[in-house]
Amino acid sequence: MKTNIHEFQNSLRRLESVFEHMVSDVAVLAADQFDQNFERQSFFGQKWEPSEYVKRTRPGGSLLVKSGHLRRSIKKQISGSRITFISNAPYAEIHNQGGTINHPGGTAFFKKKGQTIWVSNRKAMGKKYPRTKPHKIEMPQRQFIGDHPKLEKMIEKEIEDIITKAFK
């Protein structure tokens, strides 16, 4: 009887270890797929709509990657069986979900050869540039993080592979 309880406890410890590794492996898989969305410039095949600004200033260039901050800001948090992805980039949510930005105005600019050139607040300080009025900016959704059937299938396969290896 003692042997069976001891074997059962060992099996439980093994199961706990497999589960912890499984959660970690799934988190790595999802993080890699979210990062690849930046390479694909789409959310699992749903292409991102380029803005007029990107079309004009970086034709054929990368969307959502100017400095790389947004892409690098994505972090995973694991708590038990829960995996959460977060970003400290203040513009992450509006890009991922889309929506309307109520811009307060006051952005300095000037015109050069028919193009609007935006001026940073630091450079505009003490100078008399025209300023924008309050306005709305419609931001199209450019999702890079979230649930998707393709990701769910990848996760299911990963879990099956882990369980199959663990209990050969």
C-alpha positions in Angstrom: 0.0 0.0 0.0 2.8 2.4 0.8 4.4 1.8 -2.6 1.2 2.7 -4.4 0.9 6.0 -2.5 4.6 6.8 -3.2 4.2 6.0 -6.9 1.0 8.1 -7.0 2.8 11.0 -5.4 5.7 10.7 -7.9 3.2 10.6 -10.8 1.6 13.7 -9.5 4.9 15.5 -9.2 5.7 14.5 -12.8 2.3 15.7 -14.0 2.9 19.1 -12.3 6.3 19.4 -13.9 4.9 18.5 -17.4 2.1 21.0 -16.9 4.5 23.8 -15.9 6.6 23.2 -18.9 3.6 23.0 -21.1 2.3 26.4 -20.0 5.8 27.9 -20.5 6.1 26.3 -24.0 2.7 27.6 -25.0 3.6 31.1 -23.8 6.8 31.0 -25.9 4.9 29.8 -29.0 2.3 32.5 -28.7 4.9 35.2 -28.1 6.8 34.0 -31.2 3.6 34.2 -33.3 2.8 37.7 -32.0 6.3 38.8 -32.9 5.9 37.2 -36.4 2.8 39.3 -36.9 5.1 42.3 -37.2 7.2 40.4 -39.9 4.0 39.4 -41.7 2.5 42.9 -41.3 -0.8 41.1 -40.6 -2.7 39.3 -37.9 -2.4 35.7 -39.0 -3.0 36.6 -42.6 -5.4 39.6 -42.1 -3.3 42.3 -43.7 -2.8 45.6 -41.8 -4.1 48.7 -43.6 -1.2 51.2 -44.2 -1.8 54.8 -43.2 -1.5 57.6 -45.7 1.5 58.8 -43.8 3.3 55.4 -44.2 2.3 55.2 -47.8 3.8 58.7 -48.4 6.9 58.5 -46.1 7.9 54.8 -46.2 6.4 53.3 -49.4 6.7 49.5 -49.1 8.1 50.1 -45.6 7.1 48.3 -42.4 3.9 49.1 -40.6 3.9 49.5 -36.8 7.7 49.4 -36.8 9.4 52.8 -36.8 11.6 52.5 -33.8 10.8 49.0 -32.8 9.5 50.1 -29.3 6.0 48.6 -29.7 7.3 45.2 -30.9 9.9 45.1 -28.1 7.4 46.2 -25.4 5.3 43.0 -25.6 5.9 40.9 -22.5 4.3 37.7 -21.3 3.2 37.1 -17.7 2.5 33.6 -16.5 0.4 32.9 -13.4 -0.5 29.3 -12.9 -2.2 28.2 -16.1 -2.9 31.8 -17.2 -0.8 33.5 -19.8 -1.2 37.3 -20.3 0.5 39.5 -22.8 1.0 43.1 -22.0 2.7 46.2 -23.5 3.7 49.4 -21.8 3.6 51.3 -25.1 0.9 53.9 -24.7 -0.3 53.4 -28.3 -0.4 49.6 -28.2 -4.1 49.3 -27.4 -5.3 51.8 -30.1 -3.3 50.0 -32.8 -4.3 46.5 -31.6 -8.0 47.3 -31.3 -8.5 50.4 -33.5 -10.7 53.3 -32.6 -11.0 57.0 -32.4 -8.3 59.3 -30.9 -9.7 62.6 -29.6 -6.6 64.7 -30.3 -6.5 67.9 -28.2 -4.7 69.9 -30.9 -1.8 72.1 -30.4 0.7 70.2 -32.6 3.1 72.5 -34.4 3.5 72.1 -38.1 4.6 73.9 -41.3 4.1 73.4 -45.0 7.0 72.6 -47.3 6.4 71.9 -51.0 2.8 71.1 -50.3 3.6 68.6 -47.6 2.8 69.1 -43.9 5.9 68.7 -41.7 5.1 68.0 -38.1 7.4 69.6 -35.4 8.0 68.1 -32.0 7.0 70.2 -29.0 10.6 70.5 -28.0 11.7 71.9 -31.3 8.7 74.2 -31.5 9.2 75.7 -28.1 9.5 79.5 -28.3 8.9 79.5 -32.0 5.7 80.7 -33.8 4.5 77.7 -35.8 0.8 77.3 -36.6 -0.9 74.7 -34.4 -3.5 72.1 -35.1 -7.0 72.5 -33.7 -8.7 69.8 -31.6 -9.7 66.9 -34.0 -10.5 63.2 -34.2 -8.2 60.6 -35.7 -9.7 57.3 -36.8 -7.2 54.6 -36.2 -7.8 51.3 -38.2 -7.3 48.1 -36.2 -3.9 46.6 -36.8 -4.1 43.7 -34.4 -0.9 42.0 -33.4 -1.9 40.3 -30.1 -5.0 38.2 -29.4 -6.9 35.0 -29.9 -7.1 33.6 -33.4 -8.2 30.1 -34.7 -4.8 29.6 -36.3 -3.1 30.2 -32.9 -5.5 27.9 -31.1 -4.7 25.1 -33.5 -0.9 25.7 -33.0 -1.4 25.6 -29.2 -3.5 22.4 -29.4 -0.8 20.7 -31.4 1.9 21.9 -29.0 0.0 20.5 -26.1 -0.6 17.2 -27.8 3.1 16.9 -28.7 4.1 17.7 -25.1 1.6 15.1 -23.6 2.7 12.5 -26.2 6.4 12.9 -25.3 5.8 13.0 -21.6 3.8 9.7 -21.5 5.6 7.6 -24.0 
